[in-house]
Amino acid sequence: MDIHALMDAAHQRGAADIHLSVGRRPVFRLGAGLVEVDGPVLTPELTEAMAKQISPQRNWDELLRSGTTDFGYAHGDKCRFRVSVLTQKGVRGLVMRQIPQKLMTFEQIGLPESAQQLLHLHRGLVLVTGPTGSGKTTTLATMIDWINKHRDVHIITIEDPVEHYHTHKKS
């Protein structure tokens, strides 16, 4: 089983996530449901080999030290994934979230106009918080893109792993 073929299939099918767990077939999150993908049941050796194939060395070292690591992975120019490699019951597992290529607007993500007013501030700290999967990264990417389009300022982001790359516009 090839991890790049799984990423291709996830991208083509519009899967939000790929879940790789020993003892079961790969699973895609499609909409609100989890769907098993055709293929072999994953073994510890196969799952570890797939994780090692895409993990940068510094992240592999972190995994060996702490049992978990997170990083961004560009699958060619097709798509990007936020990858979490973990140790569960003594074996490796992976969760890969597909990062949307296209940045969305405030209207598309349902952000109120009052949130857009925050982007006119010249000082202060704005926190975007919430549970996993609630849209924090998408919200921040939308906000940064808006600033980039409408304001002549210097933008600095601190993100680990980096998920969205912003091209130069007005900022």
C-alpha positions as a Markdown table, in Angstrom:
| # | Residue | x | y | z |
|---|---|---|---|---|
| 1 | Met | 0.0 | 0.0 | 0.0 |
| 2 | Asp | 1.4 | 3.4 | -1.0 |
| 3 | Ile | 0.7 | 6.5 | 1.1 |
| 4 | His | 0.9 | 8.7 | -1.9 |
| 5 | Ala | -1.8 | 6.7 | -3.7 |
| 6 | Leu | -4.0 | 7.1 | -0.5 |
| 7 | Met | -3.4 | 10.9 | -0.6 |
| 8 | Asp | -4.3 | 11.0 | -4.3 |
| 9 | Ala | -7.5 | 9.0 | -3.6 |
| 10 | Ala | -8.4 | 11.3 | -0.6 |
| 11 | His | -7.9 | 14.4 | -2.7 |
| 12 | Gln | -10.0 | 13.0 | -5.6 |
| 13 | Arg | -12.8 | 12.0 | -3.3 |
| 14 | Gly | -12.7 | 15.2 | -1.3 |
| 15 | Ala | -11.9 | 13.4 | 2.0 |
| 16 | Ala | -11.3 | 15.7 | 4.9 |
| 17 | Asp | -9.1 | 13.2 | 6.8 |
| 18 | Ile | -7.2 | 10.0 | 6.3 |
| 19 | His | -7.0 | 7.7 | 9.4 |
| 20 | Leu | -4.4 | 4.9 | 9.4 |
| 21 | Ser | -4.6 | 2.5 | 12.3 |
| 22 | Val | -3.1 | -0.9 | 12.8 |
| 23 | Gly | -5.6 | -3.7 | 12.5 |
| 24 | Arg | -8.0 | -2.1 | 10.1 |
| 25 | Arg | -8.1 | -0.8 | 6.5 |
| 26 | Pro | -7.4 | 2.9 | 5.8 |
| 27 | Val | -10.3 | 5.1 | 6.6 |
| 28 | Phe | -11.4 | 8.4 | 4.9 |
| 29 | Arg | -13.7 | 11.0 | 6.5 |
| 30 | Leu | -16.2 | 11.9 | 3.9 |
| 31 | Gly | -18.7 | 14.4 | 5.1 |
| 32 | Ala | -19.8 | 13.4 | 8.6 |
| 33 | Gly | -19.0 | 9.7 | 8.1 |
| 34 | Leu | -16.0 | 7.4 | 8.2 |
| 35 | Val | -15.6 | 5.1 | 5.2 |
| 36 | Glu | -13.1 | 2.2 | 4.9 |
| 37 | Val | -11.0 | 2.3 | 1.8 |
| 38 | Asp | -10.3 | -0.9 | -0.3 |
| 39 | Gly | -6.9 | -2.3 | 0.6 |
| 40 | Pro | -5.2 | -4.5 | 3.1 |
| 41 | Val | -5.6 | -4.4 | 6.8 |
| 42 | Leu | -2.7 | -2.3 | 8.1 |
| 43 | Thr | 0.1 | -4.0 | 9.9 |
| 44 | Pro | 2.5 | -2.4 | 12.4 |
| 45 | Glu | 5.3 | -2.6 | 9.8 |
| 46 | Leu | 3.3 | -1.1 | 7.0 |
| 47 | Thr | 1.9 | 1.7 | 9.1 |
| 48 | Glu | 5.3 | 2.6 | 10.4 |
| 49 | Ala | 6.9 | 2.5 | 6.9 |
| 50 | Met | 4.2 | 4.9 | 5.6 |
| 51 | Ala | 4.7 | 7.3 | 8.5 |
| 52 | Lys | 8.5 | 7.2 | 8.0 |
| 53 | Gln | 8.1 | 7.8 | 4.3 |
| 54 | Ile | 6.6 | 11.2 | 4.8 |
| 55 | Ser | 8.0 | 12.3 | 8.1 |
| 56 | Pro | 10.9 | 14.8 | 8.2 |
| 57 | Gln | 13.9 | 13.6 | 10.2 |
| 58 | Arg | 13.4 | 16.1 | 13.0 |
| 59 | Asn | 9.8 | 15.0 | 13.4 |
| 60 | Trp | 10.7 | 11.3 | 13.3 |
| 61 | Asp | 13.2 | 12.0 | 16.1 |
| 62 | Glu | 10.5 | 13.8 | 18.0 |
| 63 | Leu | 8.2 | 10.8 | 17.5 |
| 64 | Leu | 10.8 | 8.5 | 18.9 |
| 65 | Arg | 11.3 | 10.8 | 21.9 |
| 66 | Ser | 7.8 | 11.7 | 22.8 |
| 67 | Gly | 5.5 | 9.2 | 21.0 |
| 68 | Thr | 3.8 | 11.9 | 18.8 |
| 69 | Thr | 4.6 | 14.5 | 16.2 |
| 70 | Asp | 2.8 | 16.9 | 13.9 |
| 71 | Phe | 3.9 | 18.5 | 10.6 |
| 72 | Gly | 2.7 | 19.8 | 7.3 |
| 73 | Tyr | 3.1 | 17.7 | 4.2 |
| 74 | Ala | 2.8 | 19.0 | 0.6 |
| 75 | His | 1.6 | 16.2 | -1.7 |
| 76 | Gly | 3.2 | 17.7 | -4.8 |
| 77 | Asp | 1.2 | 20.6 | -6.1 |
| 78 | Lys | -2.1 | 18.8 | -5.6 |
| 79 | Cys | -2.8 | 19.4 | -1.9 |
| 80 | Arg | -1.4 | 19.8 | 1.6 |
| 81 | Phe | -2.0 | 17.7 | 4.7 |
| 82 | Arg | -1.6 | 18.4 | 8.4 |
| 83 | Val | -0.1 | 15.1 | 9.6 |
| 84 | Ser | -0.2 | 13.7 | 13.2 |
| 85 | Val | 1.8 | 10.6 | 13.8 |
| 86 | Leu | 1.1 | 9.0 | 17.1 |
| 87 | Thr | 2.0 | 5.9 | 19.1 |
| 88 | Gln | -1.0 | 3.9 | 20.3 |
| 89 | Lys | -0.8 | 0.6 | 22.1 |
| 90 | Gly | 2.9 | 0.4 | 21.1 |
| 91 | Val | 2.4 | 0.9 | 17.3 |
| 92 | Arg | 2.2 | 3.9 | 15.0 |
| 93 | Gly | -0.9 | 5.5 | 13.7 |
| 94 | Leu | -1.5 | 8.5 | 11.4 |
| 95 | Val | -4.2 | 11.1 | 11.1 |
| 96 | Met | -3.9 | 13.3 | 8.0 |
| 97 | Arg | -6.2 | 16.4 | 7.6 |
| 98 | Gln | -6.4 | 17.7 | 4.1 |
| 99 | Ile | -5.9 | 21.4 | 4.0 |
| 100 | Pro | -8.1 | 23.3 | 1.5 |
| 101 | Gln | -6.1 | 24.9 | -1.2 |
| 102 | Lys | -8.5 | 27.8 | -1.8 |
| 103 | Leu | -8.8 | 30.4 | 0.8 |
| 104 | Met | -12.4 | 31.2 | 1.7 |
| 105 | Thr | -14.3 | 34.5 | 2.3 |
| 106 | Phe | -16.0 | 35.6 | 5.5 |
| 107 | Glu | -19.3 | 34.8 | 3.9 |
| 108 | Gln | -18.3 | 31.3 | 2.9 |
| 109 | Ile | -17.1 | 30.4 | 6.5 |
| 110 | Gly | -20.1 | 32.2 | 8.2 |
| 111 | Leu | -18.0 | 34.7 | 10.0 |
| 112 | Pro | -20.0 | 37.8 | 11.2 |
| 113 | Glu | -19.1 | 41.3 | 9.9 |
| 114 | Ser | -18.1 | 42.2 | 13.5 |
| 115 | Ala | -15.2 | 39.8 | 13.3 |
| 116 | Gln | -14.1 | 41.6 | 10.1 |
| 117 | Gln | -14.0 | 44.9 | 12.1 |
| 118 | Leu | -11.2 | 43.4 | 14.2 |
| 119 | Leu | -8.9 | 43.4 | 11.1 |
| 120 | His | -8.9 | 47.3 | 11.1 |
| 121 | Leu | -7.2 | 47.4 | 14.6 |
| 122 | His | -3.7 | 48.8 | 14.7 |
| 123 | Arg | -2.8 | 47.5 | 18.1 |
| 124 | Gly | -3.9 | 44.7 | 20.4 |
| 125 | Leu | -4.2 | 40.9 | 20.5 |
| 126 | Val | -6.9 | 38.9 | 18.9 |
| 127 | Leu | -7.3 | 35.3 | 20.0 |
| 128 | Val | -9.0 | 32.7 | 17.9 |
| 129 | Thr | -9.8 | 29.7 | 20.0 |
| 130 | Gly | -11.9 | 26.5 | 19.9 |
| 131 | Pro | -11.8 | 22.8 | 20.0 |
| 132 | Thr | -10.2 | 20.6 | 17.3 |
| 133 | Gly | -12.0 | 20.8 | 14.0 |
| 134 | Ser | -13.9 | 24.0 | 14.8 |
| 135 | Gly | -12.3 | 26.1 | 12.1 |
| 136 | Lys | -9.6 | 28.1 | 13.9 |
| 137 | Thr | -7.0 | 27.6 | 11.1 |
| 138 | Thr | -9.6 | 28.4 | 8.3 |
| 139 | Thr | -10.7 | 31.5 | 10.2 |
| 140 | Leu | -7.2 | 32.8 | 10.6 |
| 141 | Ala | -6.3 | 32.1 | 7.0 |
| 142 | Thr | -9.4 | 34.0 | 5.9 |
| 143 | Met | -8.5 | 36.9 | 8.2 |
| 144 | Ile | -4.9 | 37.0 | 7.0 |
| 145 | Asp | -6.0 | 36.9 | 3.4 |
| 146 | Trp | -8.4 | 39.8 | 4.0 |
| 147 | Ile | -5.7 | 41.9 | 5.5 |
| 148 | Asn | -3.4 | 40.9 | 2.7 |
| 149 | Lys | -6.0 | 42.1 | 0.1 |
| 150 | His | -7.1 | 45.3 | 1.8 |
| 151 | Arg | -4.2 | 46.8 | 4.0 |
| 152 | Asp | -0.7 | 47.9 | 3.3 |
| 153 | Val | 1.0 | 46.3 | 6.3 |
| 154 | His | 3.6 | 43.8 | 7.2 |
| 155 | Ile | 2.1 | 40.4 | 8.2 |
| 156 | Ile | 4.1 | 37.9 | 10.4 |
| 157 | Thr | 2.6 | 34.6 | 11.2 |
| 158 | Ile | 3.9 | 32.0 | 13.6 |
| 159 | Glu | 2.4 | 28.6 | 12.9 |
| 160 | Asp | 3.6 | 25.0 | 13.5 |
| 161 | Pro | 3.0 | 23.2 | 11.4 |
| 162 | Val | 2.6 | 25.7 | 8.6 |
| 163 | Glu | -0.7 | 25.0 | 6.8 |
| 164 | His | -1.5 | 27.9 | 4.5 |
| 165 | Tyr | 0.9 | 29.8 | 2.3 |
| 166 | His | -0.1 | 33.3 | 1.5 |
| 167 | Thr | 1.1 | 35.0 | -1.7 |
| 168 | His | 2.0 | 38.7 | -1.7 |
| 169 | Lys | -0.9 | 41.0 | -2.5 |
| 170 | Lys | -1.2 | 44.4 | -0.8 |
| 171 | Ser | 0.7 | 43.3 | 2.3 |
